[in-house]
Amino acid sequence: MARKHGRDVRLVHPAHTTMDCAHCMTRAKHALPLGERTYTCTTCGAVSPRDKNSARVMLIRAGLCPAGTEGVRPPEPLARVAA
């Protein structure tokens, strides 16, 4: 599907994405409980929503730059117009 729609797919191992800090890439000493929705890094003090921090960690692991990705969707392929 990615090839069909002109998208790039990069596989990222999801282990520890909720424990790593997207700013300094240090790993927390303990896993966050599921009820805790805010990630706070004990090393650099960065605070962000748990899911957004995890998504940024995955982008970094995939070799992409997470800066400027807030609220940005990938470009849609051009719609084919029937002649």
PyMOL Python script that loads the backbone (N, CA, C, O; Angstrom):
from pymol import cmd

cmd.read_pdbstr("""\
ATOM      1  N   MET A   1       0.830  -1.193   0.000  1.00  0.00           N
ATOM      2  CA  MET A   1       0.000   0.000   0.000  1.00  0.00           C
ATOM      3  C   MET A   1       0.871   1.252   0.000  1.00  0.00           C
ATOM      4  O   MET A   1       0.546   2.237  -0.662  1.00  0.00           O
ATOM      5  N   ALA A   2       1.972   1.214   0.738  1.00  0.00           N
ATOM      6  CA  ALA A   2       2.837   2.391   0.773  1.00  0.00           C
ATOM      7  C   ALA A   2       3.416   2.670  -0.596  1.00  0.00           C
ATOM      8  O   ALA A   2       3.433   3.818  -1.041  1.00  0.00           O
ATOM      9  N   ARG A   3       3.887   1.643  -1.268  1.00  0.00           N
ATOM     10  CA  ARG A   3       4.447   1.823  -2.612  1.00  0.00           C
ATOM     11  C   ARG A   3       3.375   2.323  -3.567  1.00  0.00           C
ATOM     12  O   ARG A   3       3.637   3.204  -4.386  1.00  0.00           O
ATOM     13  N   LYS A   4       2.187   1.777  -3.471  1.00  0.00           N
ATOM     14  CA  LYS A   4       1.081   2.167  -4.342  1.00  0.00           C
ATOM     15  C   LYS A   4       0.757   3.653  -4.195  1.00  0.00           C
ATOM     16  O   LYS A   4       0.425   4.319  -5.175  1.00  0.00           O
ATOM     17  N   HIS A   5       0.853   4.168  -2.969  1.00  0.00           N
ATOM     18  CA  HIS A   5       0.504   5.558  -2.700  1.00  0.00           C
ATOM     19  C   HIS A   5       1.725   6.467  -2.592  1.00  0.00           C
ATOM     20  O   HIS A   5       1.606   7.626  -2.192  1.00  0.00           O
ATOM     21  N   GLY A   6       2.892   5.945  -2.946  1.00  0.00           N
ATOM     22  CA  GLY A   6       4.097   6.771  -2.954  1.00  0.00           C
ATOM     23  C   GLY A   6       4.588   7.171  -1.578  1.00  0.00           C
ATOM     24  O   GLY A   6       5.101   8.276  -1.404  1.00  0.00           O
ATOM     25  N   ARG A   7       4.441   6.297  -0.600  1.00  0.00           N
ATOM     26  CA  ARG A   7       4.854   6.588   0.773  1.00  0.00           C
ATOM     27  C   ARG A   7       6.108   5.800   1.132  1.00  0.00           C
ATOM     28  O   ARG A   7       6.400   4.768   0.527  1.00  0.00           O
ATOM     29  N   ASP A   8       6.833   6.289   2.104  1.00  0.00           N
ATOM     30  CA  ASP A   8       8.028   5.649   2.611  1.00  0.00           C
ATOM     31  C   ASP A   8       7.679   4.918   3.894  1.00  0.00           C
ATOM     32  O   ASP A   8       7.064   5.499   4.788  1.00  0.00           O
ATOM     33  N   VAL A   9       8.065   3.642   4.000  1.00  0.00           N
ATOM     34  CA  VAL A   9       7.798   2.858   5.207  1.00  0.00           C
ATOM     35  C   VAL A   9       9.130   2.523   5.865  1.00  0.00           C
ATOM     36  O   VAL A   9      10.044   2.016   5.216  1.00  0.00           O
ATOM     37  N   ARG A  10       9.229   2.810   7.147  1.00  0.00           N
ATOM     38  CA  ARG A  10      10.418   2.462   7.925  1.00  0.00           C
ATOM     39  C   ARG A  10       9.970   1.706   9.156  1.00  0.00           C
ATOM     40  O   ARG A  10       9.116   2.175   9.908  1.00  0.00           O
ATOM     41  N   LEU A  11      10.544   0.545   9.356  1.00  0.00           N
ATOM     42  CA  LEU A  11      10.187  -0.280  10.503  1.00  0.00           C
ATOM     43  C   LEU A  11      11.002   0.156  11.715  1.00  0.00           C
ATOM     44  O   LEU A  11      12.215   0.349  11.626  1.00  0.00           O
ATOM     45  N   VAL A  12      10.326   0.307  12.836  1.00  0.00           N
ATOM     46  CA  VAL A  12      10.962   0.743  14.080  1.00  0.00           C
ATOM     47  C   VAL A  12      10.549  -0.221  15.176  1.00  0.00           C
ATOM     48  O   VAL A  12       9.365  -0.523  15.330  1.00  0.00           O
ATOM     49  N   HIS A  13      11.528  -0.709  15.943  1.00  0.00           N
ATOM     50  CA  HIS A  13      11.204  -1.583  17.068  1.00  0.00           C
ATOM     51  C   HIS A  13      10.555  -0.741  18.159  1.00  0.00           C
ATOM     52  O   HIS A  13      11.147   0.243  18.603  1.00  0.00           O
ATOM     53  N   PRO A  14       9.359  -1.100  18.599  1.00  0.00           N
ATOM     54  CA  PRO A  14       8.616  -0.264  19.544  1.00  0.00           C
ATOM     55  C   PRO A  14       9.047  -0.386  21.008  1.00  0.00           C
ATOM     56  O   PRO A  14       8.518   0.328  21.860  1.00  0.00           O
ATOM     57  N   ALA A  15       9.987  -1.269  21.315  1.00  0.00           N
ATOM     58  CA  ALA A  15      10.373  -1.473  22.713  1.00  0.00           C
ATOM     59  C   ALA A  15      10.947  -0.200  23.328  1.00  0.00           C
ATOM     60  O   ALA A  15      11.780   0.471  22.718  1.00  0.00           O
ATOM     61  N   HIS A  16      10.509   0.120  24.509  1.00  0.00           N
ATOM     62  CA  HIS A  16      11.000   1.223  25.335  1.00  0.00           C
ATOM     63  C   HIS A  16      10.716   2.618  24.756  1.00  0.00           C
ATOM     64  O   HIS A  16      11.331   3.590  25.193  1.00  0.00           O
ATOM     65  N   THR A  17       9.809   2.738  23.793  1.00  0.00           N
ATOM     66  CA  THR A  17       9.532   4.069  23.244  1.00  0.00           C
ATOM     67  C   THR A  17       8.843   4.966  24.262  1.00  0.00           C
ATOM     68  O   THR A  17       8.976   6.188  24.189  1.00  0.00           O
ATOM     69  N   THR A  18       8.115   4.391  25.204  1.00  0.00           N
ATOM     70  CA  THR A  18       7.472   5.218  26.230  1.00  0.00           C
ATOM     71  C   THR A  18       8.399   5.488  27.400  1.00  0.00           C
ATOM     72  O   THR A  18       8.056   6.263  28.292  1.00  0.00           O
ATOM     73  N   MET A  19       9.576   4.858  27.411  1.00  0.00           N
ATOM     74  CA  MET A  19      10.538   5.065  28.492  1.00  0.00           C
ATOM     75  C   MET A  19      11.680   5.993  28.085  1.00  0.00           C
ATOM     76  O   MET A  19      12.364   6.541  28.950  1.00  0.00           O
ATOM     77  N   ASP A  20      11.898   6.179  26.778  1.00  0.00           N
ATOM     78  CA  ASP A  20      12.995   7.017  26.288  1.00  0.00           C
ATOM     79  C   ASP A  20      12.531   8.458  26.130  1.00  0.00           C
ATOM     80  O   ASP A  20      11.380   8.715  25.777  1.00  0.00           O
ATOM     81  N   CYS A  21      13.431   9.389  26.391  1.00  0.00           N
ATOM     82  CA  CYS A  21      13.128  10.812  26.226  1.00  0.00           C
ATOM     83  C   CYS A  21      13.442  11.206  24.786  1.00  0.00           C
ATOM     84  O   CYS A  21      14.522  10.893  24.283  1.00  0.00           O
ATOM     85  N   ALA A  22      12.525  11.881  24.125  1.00  0.00           N
ATOM     86  CA  ALA A  22      12.725  12.297  22.738  1.00  0.00           C
ATOM     87  C   ALA A  22      13.701  13.462  22.638  1.00  0.00           C
ATOM     88  O   ALA A  22      14.194  13.753  21.548  1.00  0.00           O
ATOM     89  N   HIS A  23      13.992  14.135  23.747  1.00  0.00           N
ATOM     90  CA  HIS A  23      14.894  15.294  23.712  1.00  0.00           C
ATOM     91  C   HIS A  23      16.339  14.892  23.970  1.00  0.00           C
ATOM     92  O   HIS A  23      17.236  15.341  23.256  1.00  0.00           O
ATOM     93  N   CYS A  24      16.585  14.058  24.974  1.00  0.00           N
ATOM     94  CA  CYS A  24      17.964  13.689  25.310  1.00  0.00           C
ATOM     95  C   CYS A  24      18.242  12.201  25.125  1.00  0.00           C
ATOM     96  O   CYS A  24      19.377  11.760  25.306  1.00  0.00           O
ATOM     97  N   MET A  25      17.220  11.420  24.764  1.00  0.00           N
ATOM     98  CA  MET A  25      17.309   9.987  24.483  1.00  0.00           C
ATOM     99  C   MET A  25      17.797   9.138  25.666  1.00  0.00           C
ATOM    100  O   MET A  25      18.317   8.042  25.458  1.00  0.00           O
ATOM    101  N   THR A  26      17.638   9.625  26.890  1.00  0.00           N
ATOM    102  CA  THR A  26      17.946   8.799  28.055  1.00  0.00           C
ATOM    103  C   THR A  26      16.729   7.955  28.393  1.00  0.00           C
ATOM    104  O   THR A  26      15.598   8.339  28.095  1.00  0.00           O
ATOM    105  N   ARG A  27      16.959   6.818  29.009  1.00  0.00           N
ATOM    106  CA  ARG A  27      15.879   5.900  29.355  1.00  0.00           C
ATOM    107  C   ARG A  27      15.525   6.037  30.822  1.00  0.00           C
ATOM    108  O   ARG A  27      16.402   6.103  31.683  1.00  0.00           O
ATOM    109  N   ALA A  28      14.236   6.078  31.097  1.00  0.00           N
ATOM    110  CA  ALA A  28      13.750   6.150  32.476  1.00  0.00           C
ATOM    111  C   ALA A  28      14.071   4.852  33.195  1.00  0.00           C
ATOM    112  O   ALA A  28      14.185   3.797  32.569  1.00  0.00           O
ATOM    113  N   LYS A  29      14.214   4.931  34.487  1.00  0.00           N
ATOM    114  CA  LYS A  29      14.549   3.760  35.292  1.00  0.00           C
ATOM    115  C   LYS A  29      13.371   2.802  35.453  1.00  0.00           C
ATOM    116  O   LYS A  29      13.568   1.617  35.724  1.00  0.00           O
ATOM    117  N   HIS A  30      12.144   3.311  35.286  1.00  0.00           N
ATOM    118  CA  HIS A  30      10.964   2.475  35.459  1.00  0.00           C
ATOM    119  C   HIS A  30       9.954   2.781  34.358  1.00  0.00           C
ATOM    120  O   HIS A  30       9.939   3.880  33.804  1.00  0.00           O
ATOM    121  N   ALA A  31       9.121   1.809  34.053  1.00  0.00           N
ATOM    122  CA  ALA A  31       8.073   1.993  33.053  1.00  0.00           C
ATOM    123  C   ALA A  31       6.962   2.863  33.625  1.00  0.00           C
ATOM    124  O   ALA A  31       6.643   2.782  34.812  1.00  0.00           O
ATOM    125  N   LEU A  32       6.382   3.686  32.779  1.00  0.00           N
ATOM    126  CA  LEU A  32       5.261   4.512  33.208  1.00  0.00           C
ATOM    127  C   LEU A  32       4.008   3.655  33.337  1.00  0.00           C
ATOM    128  O   LEU A  32       3.754   2.807  32.481  1.00  0.00           O
ATOM    129  N   PRO A  33       3.227   3.859  34.383  1.00  0.00           N
ATOM    130  CA  PRO A  33       1.943   3.160  34.455  1.00  0.00           C
ATOM    131  C   PRO A  33       1.027   3.670  33.343  1.00  0.00           C
ATOM    132  O   PRO A  33       1.153   4.819  32.920  1.00  0.00           O
ATOM    133  N   LEU A  34       0.118   2.840  32.872  1.00  0.00           N
ATOM    134  CA  LEU A  34      -0.762   3.241  31.769  1.00  0.00           C
ATOM    135  C   LEU A  34      -1.633   4.445  32.117  1.00  0.00           C
ATOM    136  O   LEU A  34      -2.019   5.203  31.227  1.00  0.00           O
ATOM    137  N   GLY A  35      -1.943   4.629  33.382  1.00  0.00           N
ATOM    138  CA  GLY A  35      -2.765   5.763  33.791  1.00  0.00           C
ATOM    139  C   GLY A  35      -2.020   7.091  33.749  1.00  0.00           C
ATOM    140  O   GLY A  35      -2.647   8.150  33.726  1.00  0.00           O
ATOM    141  N   GLU A  36      -0.696   7.047  33.739  1.00  0.00           N
ATOM    142  CA  GLU A  36       0.095   8.282  33.699  1.00  0.00           C
ATOM    143  C   GLU A  36       0.261   8.708  32.250  1.00  0.00           C
ATOM    144  O   GLU A  36       0.938   8.034  31.473  1.00  0.00           O
ATOM    145  N   ARG A  37      -0.355   9.822  31.885  1.00  0.00           N
ATOM    146  CA  ARG A  37      -0.411  10.248  30.488  1.00  0.00           C
ATOM    147  C   ARG A  37       0.632  11.299  30.134  1.00  0.00           C
ATOM    148  O   ARG A  37       0.726  11.690  28.971  1.00  0.00           O
ATOM    149  N   THR A  38       1.407  11.762  31.087  1.00  0.00           N
ATOM    150  CA  THR A  38       2.431  12.779  30.826  1.00  0.00           C
ATOM    151  C   THR A  38       3.799  12.196  31.116  1.00  0.00           C
ATOM    152  O   THR A  38       4.034  11.629  32.183  1.00  0.00           O
ATOM    153  N   TYR A  39       4.715  12.344  30.140  1.00  0.00           N
ATOM    154  CA  TYR A  39       6.080  11.873  30.313  1.00  0.00           C
ATOM    155  C   TYR A  39       6.930  13.035  30.811  1.00  0.00           C
ATOM    156  O   TYR A  39       6.909  14.118  30.226  1.00  0.00           O
ATOM    157  N   THR A  40       7.671  12.815  31.880  1.00  0.00           N
ATOM    158  CA  THR A  40       8.595  13.813  32.414  1.00  0.00           C
ATOM    159  C   THR A  40       9.963  13.164  32.518  1.00  0.00           C
ATOM    160  O   THR A  40      10.131  12.161  33.213  1.00  0.00           O
ATOM    161  N   CYS A  41      10.950  13.739  31.822  1.00  0.00           N
ATOM    162  CA  CYS A  41      12.310  13.202  31.844  1.00  0.00           C
ATOM    163  C   CYS A  41      12.998  13.641  33.128  1.00  0.00           C
ATOM    164  O   CYS A  41      12.973  14.818  33.488  1.00  0.00           O
ATOM    165  N   THR A  42      13.608  12.689  33.810  1.00  0.00           N
ATOM    166  CA  THR A  42      14.307  13.010  35.058  1.00  0.00           C
ATOM    167  C   THR A  42      15.691  13.586  34.791  1.00  0.00           C
ATOM    168  O   THR A  42      16.294  14.172  35.691  1.00  0.00           O
ATOM    169  N   THR A  43      16.208  13.433  33.573  1.00  0.00           N
ATOM    170  CA  THR A  43      17.533  13.932  33.241  1.00  0.00           C
ATOM    171  C   THR A  43      17.498  15.377  32.753  1.00  0.00           C
ATOM    172  O   THR A  43      18.179  16.243  33.302  1.00  0.00           O
ATOM    173  N   CYS A  44      16.684  15.635  31.700  1.00  0.00           N
ATOM    174  CA  CYS A  44      16.675  16.988  31.121  1.00  0.00           C
ATOM    175  C   CYS A  44      15.455  17.806  31.537  1.00  0.00           C
ATOM    176  O   CYS A  44      15.411  19.011  31.294  1.00  0.00           O
ATOM    177  N   GLY A  45      14.463  17.164  32.163  1.00  0.00           N
ATOM    178  CA  GLY A  45      13.289  17.880  32.637  1.00  0.00           C
ATOM    179  C   GLY A  45      12.226  18.127  31.581  1.00  0.00           C
ATOM    180  O   GLY A  45      11.267  18.853  31.843  1.00  0.00           O
ATOM    181  N   ALA A  46      12.365  17.545  30.392  1.00  0.00           N
ATOM    182  CA  ALA A  46      11.375  17.730  29.332  1.00  0.00           C
ATOM    183  C   ALA A  46      10.043  17.107  29.742  1.00  0.00           C
ATOM    184  O   ALA A  46      10.005  16.025  30.329  1.00  0.00           O
ATOM    185  N   VAL A  47       8.955  17.802  29.427  1.00  0.00           N
ATOM    186  CA  VAL A  47       7.612  17.327  29.744  1.00  0.00           C
ATOM    187  C   VAL A  47       6.799  17.332  28.458  1.00  0.00           C
ATOM    188  O   VAL A  47       6.762  18.336  27.747  1.00  0.00           O
ATOM    189  N   SER A  48       6.145  16.207  28.158  1.00  0.00           N
ATOM    190  CA  SER A  48       5.287  16.125  26.970  1.00  0.00           C
ATOM    191  C   SER A  48       4.270  15.017  27.177  1.00  0.00           C
ATOM    192  O   SER A  48       4.456  14.155  28.036  1.00  0.00           O
ATOM    193  N   PRO A  49       3.184  15.034  26.387  1.00  0.00           N
ATOM    194  CA  PRO A  49       2.234  13.931  26.484  1.00  0.00           C
ATOM    195  C   PRO A  49       2.931  12.609  26.149  1.00  0.00           C
ATOM    196  O   PRO A  49       3.786  12.548  25.266  1.00  0.00           O
ATOM    197  N   ARG A  50       2.557  11.584  26.851  1.00  0.00           N
ATOM    198  CA  ARG A  50       3.212  10.281  26.714  1.00  0.00           C
ATOM    199  C   ARG A  50       3.229   9.782  25.267  1.00  0.00           C
ATOM    200  O   ARG A  50       4.273   9.340  24.788  1.00  0.00           O
ATOM    201  N   ASP A  51       2.101   9.845  24.569  1.00  0.00           N
ATOM    202  CA  ASP A  51       2.014   9.333  23.200  1.00  0.00           C
ATOM    203  C   ASP A  51       2.837  10.164  22.223  1.00  0.00           C
ATOM    204  O   ASP A  51       3.442   9.614  21.304  1.00  0.00           O
ATOM    205  N   LYS A  52       2.868  11.481  22.410  1.00  0.00           N
ATOM    206  CA  LYS A  52       3.655  12.332  21.515  1.00  0.00           C
ATOM    207  C   LYS A  52       5.147  12.112  21.725  1.00  0.00           C
ATOM    208  O   LYS A  52       5.915  12.127  20.763  1.00  0.00           O
ATOM    209  N   ASN A  53       5.564  11.909  22.965  1.00  0.00           N
ATOM    210  CA  ASN A  53       6.964  11.612  23.231  1.00  0.00           C
ATOM    211  C   ASN A  53       7.345  10.300  22.558  1.00  0.00           C
ATOM    212  O   ASN A  53       8.405  10.205  21.939  1.00  0.00           O
ATOM    213  N   SER A  54       6.489   9.290  22.676  1.00  0.00           N
ATOM    214  CA  SER A  54       6.750   7.997  22.065  1.00  0.00           C
ATOM    215  C   SER A  54       6.825   8.117  20.545  1.00  0.00           C
ATOM    216  O   SER A  54       7.691   7.501  19.923  1.00  0.00           O
ATOM    217  N   ALA A  55       5.943   8.892  19.944  1.00  0.00           N
ATOM    218  CA  ALA A  55       5.957   9.084  18.489  1.00  0.00           C
ATOM    219  C   ALA A  55       7.244   9.784  18.047  1.00  0.00           C
ATOM    220  O   ALA A  55       7.819   9.430  17.017  1.00  0.00           O
ATOM    221  N   ARG A  56       7.695  10.768  18.814  1.00  0.00           N
ATOM    222  CA  ARG A  56       8.945  11.455  18.475  1.00  0.00           C
ATOM    223  C   ARG A  56      10.143  10.512  18.582  1.00  0.00           C
ATOM    224  O   ARG A  56      11.064  10.582  17.767  1.00  0.00           O
ATOM    225  N   VAL A  57      10.134   9.635  19.579  1.00  0.00           N
ATOM    226  CA  VAL A  57      11.214   8.649  19.724  1.00  0.00           C
ATOM    227  C   VAL A  57      11.228   7.731  18.500  1.00  0.00           C
ATOM    228  O   VAL A  57      12.297   7.409  17.982  1.00  0.00           O
ATOM    229  N   MET A  58      10.055   7.311  18.037  1.00  0.00           N
ATOM    230  CA  MET A  58       9.986   6.450  16.852  1.00  0.00           C
ATOM    231  C   MET A  58      10.496   7.165  15.608  1.00  0.00           C
ATOM    232  O   MET A  58      11.179   6.558  14.783  1.00  0.00           O
ATOM    233  N   LEU A  59      10.172   8.448  15.463  1.00  0.00           N
ATOM    234  CA  LEU A  59      10.681   9.217  14.319  1.00  0.00           C
ATOM    235  C   LEU A  59      12.203   9.292  14.352  1.00  0.00           C
ATOM    236  O   LEU A  59      12.858   9.141  13.320  1.00  0.00           O
ATOM    237  N   ILE A  60      12.762   9.523  15.529  1.00  0.00           N
ATOM    238  CA  ILE A  60      14.218   9.602  15.664  1.00  0.00           C
ATOM    239  C   ILE A  60      14.848   8.252  15.337  1.00  0.00           C
ATOM    240  O   ILE A  60      15.858   8.194  14.635  1.00  0.00           O
ATOM    241  N   ARG A  61      14.262   7.168  15.838  1.00  0.00           N
ATOM    242  CA  ARG A  61      14.787   5.837  15.548  1.00  0.00           C
ATOM    243  C   ARG A  61      14.705   5.505  14.061  1.00  0.00           C
ATOM    244  O   ARG A  61      15.535   4.754  13.549  1.00  0.00           O
ATOM    245  N   ALA A  62      13.715   6.057  13.368  1.00  0.00           N
ATOM    246  CA  ALA A  62      13.561   5.812  11.932  1.00  0.00           C
ATOM    247  C   ALA A  62      14.502   6.677  11.105  1.00  0.00           C
ATOM    248  O   ALA A  62      14.565   6.540   9.884  1.00  0.00           O
ATOM    249  N   GLY A  63      15.236   7.573  11.775  1.00  0.00           N
ATOM    250  CA  GLY A  63      16.167   8.434  11.063  1.00  0.00           C
ATOM    251  C   GLY A  63      15.535   9.693  10.517  1.00  0.00           C
ATOM    252  O   GLY A  63      16.096  10.338   9.632  1.00  0.00           O
ATOM    253  N   LEU A  64      14.377  10.047  11.033  1.00  0.00           N
ATOM    254  CA  LEU A  64      13.673  11.250  10.592  1.00  0.00           C
ATOM    255  C   LEU A  64      13.804  12.339  11.644  1.00  0.00           C
ATOM    256  O   LEU A  64      14.094  12.053  12.806  1.00  0.00           O
ATOM    257  N   CYS A  65      13.596  13.564  11.248  1.00  0.00           N
ATOM    258  CA  CYS A  65      13.679  14.696  12.166  1.00  0.00           C
ATOM    259  C   CYS A  65      12.271  15.034  12.664  1.00  0.00           C
ATOM    260  O   CYS A  65      11.415  15.410  11.863  1.00  0.00           O
ATOM    261  N   PRO A  66      12.016  14.907  13.971  1.00  0.00           N
ATOM    262  CA  PRO A  66      10.675  15.188  14.473  1.00  0.00           C
ATOM    263  C   PRO A  66      10.354  16.675  14.586  1.00  0.00           C
ATOM    264  O   PRO A  66       9.206  17.028  14.855  1.00  0.00           O
ATOM    265  N   ALA A  67      11.336  17.558  14.388  1.00  0.00           N
ATOM    266  CA  ALA A  67      11.089  19.002  14.490  1.00  0.00           C
ATOM    267  C   ALA A  67      10.141  19.436  13.378  1.00  0.00           C
ATOM    268  O   ALA A  67      10.349  19.119  12.207  1.00  0.00           O
ATOM    269  N   GLY A  68       9.111  20.156  13.760  1.00  0.00           N
ATOM    270  CA  GLY A  68       8.167  20.674  12.773  1.00  0.00           C
ATOM    271  C   GLY A  68       7.111  19.678  12.344  1.00  0.00           C
ATOM    272  O   GLY A  68       6.368  19.948  11.400  1.00  0.00           O
ATOM    273  N   THR A  69       7.019  18.529  13.007  1.00  0.00           N
ATOM    274  CA  THR A  69       6.023  17.536  12.614  1.00  0.00           C
ATOM    275  C   THR A  69       4.728  17.667  13.398  1.00  0.00           C
ATOM    276  O   THR A  69       3.787  16.905  13.176  1.00  0.00           O
ATOM    277  N   GLU A  70       4.674  18.604  14.290  1.00  0.00           N
ATOM    278  CA  GLU A  70       3.489  18.784  15.128  1.00  0.00           C
ATOM    279  C   GLU A  70       2.301  19.222  14.271  1.00  0.00           C
ATOM    280  O   GLU A  70       2.306  20.324  13.721  1.00  0.00           O
ATOM    281  N   GLY A  71       1.299  18.376  14.158  1.00  0.00           N
ATOM    282  CA  GLY A  71       0.088  18.717  13.418  1.00  0.00           C
ATOM    283  C   GLY A  71       0.260  18.706  11.912  1.00  0.00           C
ATOM    284  O   GLY A  71      -0.586  19.241  11.195  1.00  0.00           O
ATOM    285  N   VAL A  72       1.338  18.108  11.414  1.00  0.00           N
ATOM    286  CA  VAL A  72       1.579  18.089   9.975  1.00  0.00           C
ATOM    287  C   VAL A  72       1.291  16.699   9.450  1.00  0.00           C
ATOM    288  O   VAL A  72       1.796  15.709   9.979  1.00  0.00           O
ATOM    289  N   ARG A  73       0.481  16.624   8.411  1.00  0.00           N
ATOM    290  CA  ARG A  73       0.183  15.350   7.775  1.00  0.00           C
ATOM    291  C   ARG A  73       1.038  15.210   6.530  1.00  0.00           C
ATOM    292  O   ARG A  73       1.416  16.222   5.939  1.00  0.00           O
ATOM    293  N   PRO A  74       1.358  13.991   6.108  1.00  0.00           N
ATOM    294  CA  PRO A  74       2.109  13.833   4.869  1.00  0.00           C
ATOM    295  C   PRO A  74       1.269  14.325   3.689  1.00  0.00           C
ATOM    296  O   PRO A  74       0.040  14.279   3.743  1.00  0.00           O
ATOM    297  N   PRO A  75       1.922  14.793   2.627  1.00  0.00           N
ATOM    298  CA  PRO A  75       1.157  15.290   1.491  1.00  0.00           C
ATOM    299  C   PRO A  75       0.344  14.178   0.848  1.00  0.00           C
ATOM    300  O   PRO A  75       0.811  13.047   0.716  1.00  0.00           O
ATOM    301  N   GLU A  76      -0.868  14.511   0.452  1.00  0.00           N
ATOM    302  CA  GLU A  76      -1.745  13.540  -0.197  1.00  0.00           C
ATOM    303  C   GLU A  76      -1.339  13.423  -1.663  1.00  0.00           C
ATOM    304  O   GLU A  76      -0.961  14.419  -2.279  1.00  0.00           O
ATOM    305  N   PRO A  77      -1.413  12.211  -2.231  1.00  0.00           N
ATOM    306  CA  PRO A  77      -1.113  12.087  -3.650  1.00  0.00           C
ATOM    307  C   PRO A  77      -2.157  12.836  -4.475  1.00  0.00           C
ATOM    308  O   PRO A  77      -3.305  12.992  -4.057  1.00  0.00           O
ATOM    309  N   LEU A  78      -1.749  13.285  -5.625  1.00  0.00           N
ATOM    310  CA  LEU A  78      -2.667  14.008  -6.490  1.00  0.00           C
ATOM    311  C   LEU A  78      -3.820  13.105  -6.921  1.00  0.00           C
ATOM    312  O   LEU A  78      -3.616  11.942  -7.272  1.00  0.00           O
ATOM    313  N   ALA A  79      -5.019  13.650  -6.891  1.00  0.00           N
ATOM    314  CA  ALA A  79      -6.193  12.884  -7.283  1.00  0.00           C
ATOM    315  C   ALA A  79      -6.214  12.741  -8.798  1.00  0.00           C
ATOM    316  O   ALA A  79      -5.927  13.690  -9.528  1.00  0.00           O
ATOM    317  N   ARG A  80      -6.557  11.551  -9.258  1.00  0.00           N
ATOM    318  CA  ARG A  80      -6.658  11.327 -10.681  1.00  0.00           C
ATOM    319  C   ARG A  80      -7.979  11.878 -11.178  1.00  0.00           C
ATOM    320  O   ARG A  80      -9.032  11.606 -10.602  1.00  0.00           O
ATOM    321  N   VAL A  81      -7.920  12.638 -12.226  1.00  0.00           N
ATOM    322  CA  VAL A  81      -9.132  13.227 -12.803  1.00  0.00           C
ATOM    323  C   VAL A  81      -9.469  12.451 -14.066  1.00  0.00           C
ATOM    324  O   VAL A  81      -8.628  12.272 -14.947  1.00  0.00           O
ATOM    325  N   ALA A  82     -10.716  11.993 -14.138  1.00  0.00           N
ATOM    326  CA  ALA A  82     -11.145  11.248 -15.315  1.00  0.00           C
ATOM    327  C   ALA A  82     -11.217  12.187 -16.499  1.00  0.00           C
ATOM    328  O   ALA A  82     -11.722  13.304 -16.384  1.00  0.00           O
ATOM    329  N   ALA A  83     -10.715  11.738 -17.634  1.00  0.00           N
ATOM    330  CA  ALA A  83     -10.709  12.582 -18.849  1.00  0.00           C
ATOM    331  C   ALA A  83     -11.980  12.435 -19.615  1.00  0.00           C
ATOM    332  O   ALA A  83     -12.149  13.066 -20.659  1.00  0.00           O
TER     333      ALA A  83
END
""", "prot")
cmd.dss("prot")
cmd.show_as("cartoon", "prot")
cmd.util.cbc("prot")
cmd.orient("prot")
